[in-house]
């Protein structure tokens, strides 16, 4: 057993209640609200000091539901001697880090859902291409710490790791290495072996539901050139409505069910995590099942738009060994539609998904699939070190930045991100940067006199010609179908007649 077992005698009975009773519910058999009967002596001792030494922390905790349930410093930070990050403080063994395993003592359902999610696996980026950029291409080994005597890149420590999470390194006496702490990355690897950080969303020490439901909370990580979800949200009609009515959304409600507690606008949490009401069937509408709150944000997503070519979420869950591998994308889409129909009628929702799927398919068929094949064919003609070639950067930004923006823009109804920040940039760089570079590499190889390179160059040249002569790209070679040319000419003339007065 470790500190994940509840060792305080007053606190010992709480786990059983935690699995049965939500905060504030009064069990009939006991006649008492959920929580500790009184504040523990250990927590009282902590508070005596910290309410003067750390006033903001004390005040945040004082406004929290934890305070009202007599759950305090010791109940969350208690540890056992011998645990990796435990240290003796004022006579008690404690740990600075409160991990998802600690939180799961009371919040077991939430903890399990989170553990099953992609969020909890965020630190897997530590071995990815993205982290190679931060550690090698952008960075150096100039940051020397006790746990990283050979040095580590400050760009990775202060960049990638702060969103995705670091592997926390524990030093002597329970101290934490400065390269890995402070860190509230969503997939942080904790000393107790658990993955994640609840405080990534539920900022300590108030752990406010209001804050966790606010779009800006998600925007700490879901923003920027490669995944601008918060910018897309604020551009969309959803975000516009939120800014107009955010003071009327009742976001501090314990229940917070869309259509019951609020109805004027959704937040990120509304669509991806929060509860929806069950609705009875009517003569015009079938019954709609309610959805419970979930901390697995992938259960309502029907495309994973992170890779160069989007995949269905059950495929990426299978790759990560997650139980979501058994939940297909159709079920997840139905879950999201159950959210949508609380504000939109069924045809609106169904038609939106036709638009979204069509944009994903356009990106796949016109750019991603041929682009990926062309890039692979060009690899034998390039220097072997990643990001030492112009084509590495061109292709990476096409799919990792611009292609993601297009797909995410369509998924959240942000037209400017779909088009000008998305498909426009994809097309511009495909035709003006990628194609010329492929032509250059192919010709250079063919003229090299090296038999292997000549063969590789001809294979690339052949594939490029095949792609450019396809229906998607033949306009580039001035080979557009004459019927389409005539049709476009007629539309231009119509435009001039309408607006050329």
C-alpha positions as CSV (number, residue, x, y, z in Angstrom):
1,X,0.0,0.0,0.0
2,X,1.1,3.6,-0.5
3,X,-0.3,7.1,0.1
4,X,-3.1,6.3,-2.4
5,X,-4.6,4.4,0.5
6,X,-6.5,6.7,2.9
7,X,-4.5,6.5,6.1
8,X,-6.2,9.0,8.3
9,X,-8.8,7.2,10.5
10,X,-11.5,9.9,10.1
11,X,-11.0,9.9,6.3
12,X,-11.0,6.1,6.0
13,X,-14.7,5.7,5.5
14,X,-14.9,8.2,2.7
15,X,-13.9,6.1,-0.4
16,X,-17.0,4.0,-0.1
17,X,-19.2,7.1,0.0
18,X,-17.3,8.6,-2.9
19,X,-18.3,5.9,-5.3
20,X,-22.0,6.4,-4.4
21,X,-22.6,10.0,-3.6
22,X,-21.9,13.2,-5.5
23,X,-20.7,16.3,-3.6
24,X,-23.4,17.8,-1.4
25,X,-25.8,14.8,-1.5
26,X,-27.1,13.8,1.9
27,X,-27.1,10.0,2.5
28,X,-30.4,9.0,4.1
29,X,-28.7,6.4,6.3
30,X,-26.3,8.8,7.8
31,X,-28.1,12.1,7.6
32,X,-24.9,13.9,6.8
33,X,-23.6,15.7,3.7
34,X,-20.8,14.0,1.8
35,X,-17.4,14.8,3.2
36,X,-15.5,14.5,6.5
37,X,-17.4,15.0,9.7
38,X,-14.8,17.6,10.7
39,X,-11.5,19.0,9.5
40,X,-8.6,16.7,10.4
41,X,-6.0,17.8,13.0
42,X,-3.3,17.5,10.4
43,X,-5.1,19.9,8.0
44,X,-5.8,22.3,10.8
45,X,-2.1,22.4,11.5
46,X,-1.3,23.0,7.8
47,X,-3.8,25.8,7.7
48,X,-2.5,27.6,10.7
49,X,0.8,28.3,8.9
50,X,-0.3,28.5,5.2
51,X,-3.1,30.9,5.8
52,X,-0.5,33.5,6.6
53,X,2.4,32.2,4.5
54,X,0.4,31.4,1.3
55,X,-2.7,33.6,1.5
56,X,-3.8,33.2,-2.1
57,X,-3.7,29.4,-1.8
58,X,-5.6,29.5,1.5
59,X,-8.3,31.8,0.0
60,X,-8.7,29.7,-3.1
61,X,-9.1,26.5,-1.0
62,X,-11.5,28.4,1.2
63,X,-13.9,29.0,-1.8
64,X,-13.7,25.4,-2.9
65,X,-16.1,22.5,-2.4
66,X,-13.2,20.7,-0.8
67,X,-13.2,23.3,2.1
68,X,-17.0,22.8,2.6
69,X,-16.4,19.0,2.7
70,X,-13.6,19.4,5.3
71,X,-11.1,18.0,2.7
72,X,-7.9,19.9,3.1
73,X,-4.1,20.1,2.6
74,X,-3.3,16.8,4.3
75,X,-6.0,14.7,2.7
76,X,-4.6,15.6,-0.7
77,X,-0.9,15.9,0.0
78,X,-0.4,13.0,2.5
79,X,2.3,10.5,1.7
80,X,4.0,7.5,3.2
81,X,7.7,7.3,4.2
82,X,9.6,5.6,1.4
83,X,7.5,6.9,-1.5
84,X,9.7,8.5,-4.2
85,X,8.5,12.1,-3.7
86,X,7.7,12.0,0.0
87,X,9.4,14.3,2.5
88,X,9.0,15.0,6.2
89,X,7.3,18.4,6.8
90,X,6.3,19.6,10.3
91,X,6.1,16.0,11.5
92,X,4.1,14.6,8.6
93,X,5.1,12.8,5.4
94,X,3.7,14.7,2.4
95,X,4.3,15.1,-1.3
96,X,4.1,18.3,-3.4
97,X,2.5,16.5,-6.3
98,X,-1.1,15.6,-6.1
99,X,-1.5,13.0,-8.9
100,X,-4.6,11.7,-10.6
101,X,-4.2,8.6,-8.5
102,X,-4.5,10.7,-5.4
103,X,-7.6,12.5,-6.8
104,X,-9.1,9.1,-7.7
105,X,-9.4,8.2,-4.0
106,X,-12.6,10.3,-4.1
107,X,-13.1,11.0,-7.8
108,X,-12.8,7.4,-9.1
109,X,-15.1,7.6,-12.1
110,X,-13.5,10.8,-13.3
111,X,-10.0,9.4,-12.7
112,X,-10.7,6.2,-14.7
113,X,-12.3,8.2,-17.6
114,X,-9.3,10.5,-17.7
115,X,-6.8,7.6,-17.6
116,X,-8.6,6.1,-20.7
117,X,-8.3,9.4,-22.6
118,X,-5.8,10.8,-25.0
119,X,-5.2,13.7,-22.6
120,X,-3.6,11.3,-20.1
121,X,-1.2,10.1,-22.8
122,X,0.0,13.6,-23.8
123,X,3.5,13.0,-22.6
124,X,4.1,10.5,-25.3
125,X,5.2,13.4,-27.4
126,X,8.5,13.1,-25.5
127,X,9.7,10.7,-28.2
128,X,7.9,12.2,-31.2
129,X,9.0,14.3,-34.2
130,X,7.6,17.4,-32.6
131,X,9.9,17.0,-29.6
132,X,12.9,16.4,-31.9
133,X,12.2,19.9,-33.2
134,X,12.3,21.4,-29.7
135,X,15.2,19.4,-28.4
136,X,17.5,19.3,-31.4
137,X,16.5,21.7,-34.2
138,X,15.4,24.6,-32.0
139,X,17.3,23.8,-28.9
140,X,20.6,22.6,-27.4
141,X,21.7,20.9,-24.2
142,X,22.4,24.1,-22.4
143,X,20.0,23.6,-19.5
144,X,21.9,21.6,-16.8
145,X,20.0,20.2,-13.8
146,X,20.7,17.5,-11.3
147,X,18.5,15.0,-13.3
148,X,19.9,16.1,-16.6
149,X,23.7,16.3,-16.1
150,X,24.1,15.9,-19.9
151,X,21.8,18.9,-20.5
152,X,18.3,19.3,-21.9
153,X,16.8,21.8,-24.2
154,X,15.1,24.8,-22.5
155,X,12.8,25.0,-25.6
156,X,11.3,21.6,-24.8
157,X,11.2,22.2,-21.0
158,X,9.3,25.6,-21.3
159,X,7.4,24.7,-24.5
160,X,6.3,21.2,-25.3
161,X,6.5,19.8,-21.8
162,X,4.3,22.5,-20.2
163,X,1.3,21.4,-22.3
164,X,2.0,17.8,-22.9
165,X,3.6,17.0,-19.6
166,X,7.1,16.0,-18.4
167,X,8.3,12.9,-16.6
168,X,8.8,14.3,-13.2
169,X,12.2,13.5,-11.8
170,X,12.6,13.3,-8.0
171,X,15.8,14.3,-6.3
172,X,17.0,13.5,-2.8
173,X,14.6,14.4,0.1
174,X,11.5,14.5,-2.1
175,X,12.8,17.6,-4.0
176,X,11.8,17.9,-7.7
177,X,14.1,18.5,-10.6
178,X,13.7,22.1,-12.0
179,X,13.6,20.8,-15.6
180,X,10.4,18.8,-14.8
181,X,8.8,20.9,-12.1
182,X,6.7,23.1,-12.1
183,X,4.6,21.3,-14.6
184,X,0.9,20.9,-15.0
185,X,1.0,19.3,-18.5
186,X,-2.1,17.2,-19.3
187,X,-0.1,14.0,-19.7
188,X,2.5,14.5,-17.0
189,X,4.2,11.3,-15.8
190,X,4.1,11.3,-12.0
191,X,6.4,9.7,-9.5
192,X,3.6,7.3,-8.5
193,X,3.4,6.0,-12.0
194,X,0.1,7.7,-12.9
195,X,-0.3,9.8,-16.0
196,X,-1.8,13.2,-16.1
197,X,-2.5,16.3,-14.1
198,X,-6.0,17.1,-12.9
199,X,-4.8,20.7,-12.2
200,X,-4.2,21.1,-15.9
201,X,-7.9,21.9,-16.1
202,X,-9.0,22.2,-12.5
203,X,-6.4,24.8,-11.4
204,X,-5.4,24.5,-7.8
205,X,-6.5,25.2,-5.1
206,X,-10.0,26.3,-5.9
207,X,-10.6,23.5,-8.5
208,X,-13.3,25.6,-9.9
209,X,-15.9,24.0,-12.2
210,X,-16.6,27.5,-13.6
211,X,-13.0,27.9,-14.7
212,X,-12.8,24.4,-16.1
213,X,-15.9,25.1,-18.2
214,X,-14.6,28.3,-19.6
215,X,-13.1,28.1,-23.2
216,X,-10.0,30.0,-22.2
217,X,-9.1,27.1,-19.9
218,X,-8.8,24.8,-22.9
219,X,-7.0,27.6,-24.8
220,X,-3.8,27.2,-22.8
221,X,-2.9,24.3,-25.0
222,X,-5.5,24.2,-27.8
223,X,-4.2,27.3,-29.7
224,X,-1.5,28.3,-32.1
225,X,-0.5,27.5,-35.7
226,X,-1.0,23.7,-35.5
227,X,-4.2,23.3,-33.4
228,X,-6.0,26.7,-33.0
229,X,-9.2,25.3,-31.5
230,X,-9.7,28.2,-29.2
231,X,-9.2,30.8,-32.0
232,X,-11.6,28.8,-34.2
233,X,-14.1,28.6,-31.4
234,X,-14.1,32.4,-30.8
235,X,-14.5,33.0,-34.6
236,X,-17.5,30.6,-34.8
237,X,-21.1,31.4,-34.0
238,X,-20.7,29.4,-30.8
239,X,-17.8,31.6,-29.6
240,X,-19.6,34.8,-30.7
241,X,-22.7,33.7,-28.6
242,X,-20.5,32.8,-25.6
243,X,-18.9,36.3,-25.6
244,X,-22.3,37.9,-25.8
245,X,-24.0,35.8,-23.1
246,X,-21.2,34.4,-20.9
247,X,-22.6,36.1,-17.8
248,X,-25.9,34.2,-18.3
249,X,-24.6,30.7,-18.7
250,X,-24.7,29.7,-15.0
251,X,-21.3,28.1,-15.3
252,X,-20.9,27.7,-11.5
253,X,-23.9,25.4,-11.4
254,X,-23.1,22.0,-9.9
255,X,-25.3,20.2,-12.4
256,X,-24.8,22.4,-15.5
257,X,-26.9,20.5,-18.0
258,X,-27.4,22.1,-21.4
259,X,-31.0,23.1,-22.0
260,X,-31.8,23.0,-18.3
261,X,-29.2,25.2,-16.6
262,X,-28.2,27.2,-19.7
263,X,-29.1,27.5,-23.4
264,X,-27.6,30.6,-24.9
265,X,-24.2,29.3,-26.0
266,X,-22.0,26.2,-25.7
267,X,-18.4,26.1,-24.4
268,X,-15.8,23.5,-25.2
269,X,-16.9,21.5,-22.2
270,X,-20.5,21.6,-23.3
271,X,-19.8,19.7,-26.5
272,X,-16.9,17.4,-25.4
273,X,-17.5,16.7,-21.7
274,X,-20.7,17.9,-20.1
275,X,-24.1,16.4,-19.4
276,X,-27.1,16.6,-21.7
277,X,-30.7,15.9,-20.7
278,X,-32.8,12.9,-21.9
279,X,-35.7,13.9,-24.1
280,X,-38.9,12.0,-24.6
281,X,-40.1,11.1,-28.1
282,X,-42.6,13.4,-29.8
283,X,-44.6,12.9,-33.0
284,X,-41.9,14.9,-34.8
285,X,-38.8,13.7,-33.0
286,X,-37.5,10.4,-31.7
287,X,-36.4,10.0,-28.1
288,X,-33.0,11.5,-27.3
289,X,-30.9,9.7,-24.6
290,X,-29.1,11.9,-22.1
291,X,-25.3,11.9,-21.8
292,X,-23.5,11.9,-18.5
293,X,-20.4,14.0,-17.8
294,X,-17.3,12.4,-19.2
295,X,-13.6,13.1,-18.6
296,X,-12.7,11.2,-21.8
297,X,-12.8,13.9,-24.4
298,X,-12.5,11.5,-27.3
299,X,-15.9,9.9,-26.8
300,X,-17.7,12.5,-28.9
301,X,-15.0,13.0,-31.6
302,X,-15.5,11.1,-35.0
303,X,-12.2,12.1,-36.6
304,X,-8.7,12.3,-35.2
305,X,-7.2,15.2,-37.2
306,X,-3.7,15.1,-35.7
307,X,-1.9,12.9,-38.3
308,X,-1.1,13.9,-41.9
309,X,-4.0,11.8,-42.9
310,X,-6.9,11.9,-40.5
311,X,-7.9,8.6,-38.9
312,X,-10.9,7.4,-37.0
313,X,-10.5,7.7,-33.2
314,X,-10.8,4.0,-32.4
315,X,-7.7,3.5,-34.6
316,X,-5.6,5.9,-32.5
317,X,-7.0,4.5,-29.3
318,X,-6.0,1.0,-30.4
319,X,-2.5,2.2,-31.1
320,X,-2.3,3.6,-27.6
321,X,-3.8,0.5,-26.0
322,X,-6.9,2.4,-24.8
323,X,-10.3,0.8,-24.2
324,X,-11.7,3.3,-26.7
325,X,-10.4,0.9,-29.4
326,X,-13.8,-0.9,-28.9
327,X,-15.9,2.2,-29.4
328,X,-16.4,3.1,-33.1
329,X,-16.5,6.5,-34.6
330,X,-20.2,6.2,-35.4
331,X,-21.1,5.8,-31.7
332,X,-18.9,8.8,-30.9
333,X,-20.6,10.8,-33.6
334,X,-24.0,9.9,-32.3
335,X,-22.8,11.1,-28.8
336,X,-21.9,14.5,-30.3
337,X,-25.2,14.7,-32.2
338,X,-27.0,14.1,-28.9
339,X,-25.3,17.3,-27.7
340,X,-26.0,19.2,-30.9
341,X,-29.8,18.5,-31.0
342,X,-30.3,20.3,-27.7
343,X,-29.8,23.6,-29.7
344,X,-30.2,22.5,-33.4
345,X,-32.8,20.5,-35.3
346,X,-31.7,17.1,-36.8
347,X,-31.3,18.2,-40.4
348,X,-29.0,21.0,-39.4
349,X,-26.8,18.6,-37.5
350,X,-26.8,15.9,-40.2
351,X,-26.0,18.5,-42.9
352,X,-23.1,19.9,-40.8
353,X,-21.5,16.5,-40.7
354,X,-21.8,16.2,-44.5
355,X,-19.9,19.5,-44.8
356,X,-17.3,18.5,-42.3
357,X,-16.6,15.0,-43.8
358,X,-16.5,16.6,-47.3
359,X,-13.7,19.0,-46.2
360,X,-11.7,16.2,-44.6
361,X,-12.1,14.0,-47.7
362,X,-11.1,17.0,-50.0
363,X,-7.9,17.5,-48.0
364,X,-7.1,13.8,-48.0
365,X,-7.7,13.1,-51.7
366,X,-6.3,16.3,-53.2
367,X,-3.3,17.0,-50.9
368,X,-2.6,14.7,-48.0
369,X,-2.5,11.2,-49.6
370,X,-0.6,12.2,-52.8
371,X,1.6,14.6,-50.8
372,X,2.6,11.8,-48.3
373,X,3.3,9.4,-51.2
374,X,5.4,12.0,-53.0
375,X,7.3,12.9,-49.8
376,X,8.2,9.2,-49.2
377,X,9.4,8.8,-52.8
378,X,11.6,11.9,-52.4
379,X,13.2,10.7,-49.2
380,X,16.0,8.7,-50.9
381,X,17.0,11.9,-52.8
382,X,17.4,14.0,-49.7
383,X,19.9,14.2,-46.9
384,X,19.0,11.6,-44.3
385,X,18.7,14.0,-41.3
386,X,15.1,15.1,-40.7
387,X,14.6,18.9,-41.1
388,X,17.9,19.3,-42.9
389,X,16.0,19.6,-46.2
390,X,13.7,22.2,-47.6
391,X,11.1,19.6,-48.4
392,X,11.0,18.4,-44.7
393,X,9.8,21.8,-43.6
394,X,7.5,22.3,-46.6
395,X,5.6,19.0,-46.1
396,X,5.6,19.3,-42.3
397,X,3.9,22.7,-42.3
398,X,1.4,21.6,-45.0
399,X,0.0,18.8,-42.9
400,X,1.0,19.7,-39.4
401,X,0.0,23.3,-39.5
402,X,-2.1,24.2,-42.5
403,X,-3.9,20.9,-43.0
404,X,-4.8,20.6,-39.3
405,X,-6.1,24.2,-39.4
406,X,-8.4,23.4,-42.3
407,X,-9.7,20.3,-40.7
408,X,-10.1,21.8,-37.3
409,X,-11.7,24.9,-38.8
410,X,-14.4,22.7,-40.5
411,X,-15.0,20.6,-37.4
412,X,-15.8,23.7,-35.4
413,X,-17.4,25.9,-38.1
414,X,-14.6,28.5,-38.3
415,X,-14.7,29.5,-42.0
416,X,-11.6,31.8,-42.0
417,X,-9.5,29.0,-40.4
418,X,-11.0,26.4,-42.8
419,X,-10.2,28.6,-45.9
420,X,-7.6,31.4,-45.5
421,X,-5.6,29.8,-42.7
422,X,-6.2,26.3,-44.0
423,X,-6.9,25.1,-47.5
424,X,-5.6,28.3,-49.1
425,X,-2.2,27.9,-47.3
426,X,-2.2,24.1,-48.1
427,X,-2.7,24.8,-51.8
428,X,-0.4,27.7,-52.0
429,X,2.5,25.8,-50.5
430,X,1.7,22.6,-52.3
431,X,1.9,24.3,-55.7
432,X,4.5,27.0,-55.1
433,X,6.9,25.2,-52.8
434,X,6.4,21.4,-52.7
435,X,5.9,20.8,-56.4
436,X,8.9,22.9,-57.5
437,X,11.1,21.2,-54.9
438,X,10.0,17.8,-56.0
439,X,10.7,18.7,-59.6
440,X,14.2,19.9,-58.6
441,X,15.0,16.8,-56.6
442,X,13.8,14.5,-59.4
443,X,15.8,16.3,-62.1
444,X,18.9,16.5,-59.9
445,X,18.7,12.7,-59.3
446,X,18.1,11.9,-63.0
447,X,21.2,13.9,-64.0
448,X,23.4,12.5,-61.2
449,X,24.6,9.5,-63.1
450,X,24.1,7.3,-60.0
451,X,21.9,4.4,-61.1
452,X,20.0,4.2,-57.8
453,X,19.3,7.9,-57.7
454,X,18.3,7.9,-61.3
455,X,15.8,5.2,-60.7
456,X,14.4,7.0,-57.6
457,X,14.3,10.3,-59.5
458,X,12.4,8.7,-62.4
459,X,9.9,7.1,-60.0
460,X,9.3,10.5,-58.3
461,X,9.0,12.2,-61.6
462,X,6.4,9.6,-62.8
463,X,4.3,9.9,-59.7
464,X,4.4,13.7,-59.7
465,X,3.2,13.7,-63.4
466,X,0.4,11.2,-62.4
467,X,-0.7,13.5,-59.6
468,X,-0.6,16.7,-61.6
469,X,-2.5,15.2,-64.5
470,X,-5.3,13.9,-62.2
471,X,-8.7,15.7,-62.1
472,X,-7.7,17.4,-58.8
473,X,-4.6,19.1,-60.2
474,X,-4.8,19.3,-64.0
475,X,-5.7,23.0,-63.8
476,X,-2.1,23.6,-62.8
477,X,-1.0,22.2,-66.2
478,X,-3.7,24.2,-68.1
479,X,-5.5,21.0,-68.8
480,X,-8.9,21.8,-67.2
481,X,-11.8,20.1,-68.8
482,X,-13.2,22.4,-71.6
483,X,-16.7,22.0,-70.3
484,X,-15.6,23.2,-66.9
485,X,-13.7,26.1,-68.5
486,X,-16.9,27.1,-70.4
487,X,-19.0,26.8,-67.3
488,X,-16.7,29.0,-65.2
489,X,-16.6,31.6,-68.0
490,X,-20.4,31.7,-68.0
491,X,-20.5,32.2,-64.2
492,X,-18.0,35.0,-64.5
493,X,-20.1,36.7,-67.1
494,X,-23.2,36.3,-64.9
495,X,-21.2,37.8,-62.0
496,X,-20.3,40.9,-64.1
497,X,-23.9,41.4,-65.2
498,X,-25.1,41.2,-61.7
499,X,-22.6,43.5,-60.0
500,X,-21.0,45.4,-62.9
501,X,-23.5,48.2,-62.9
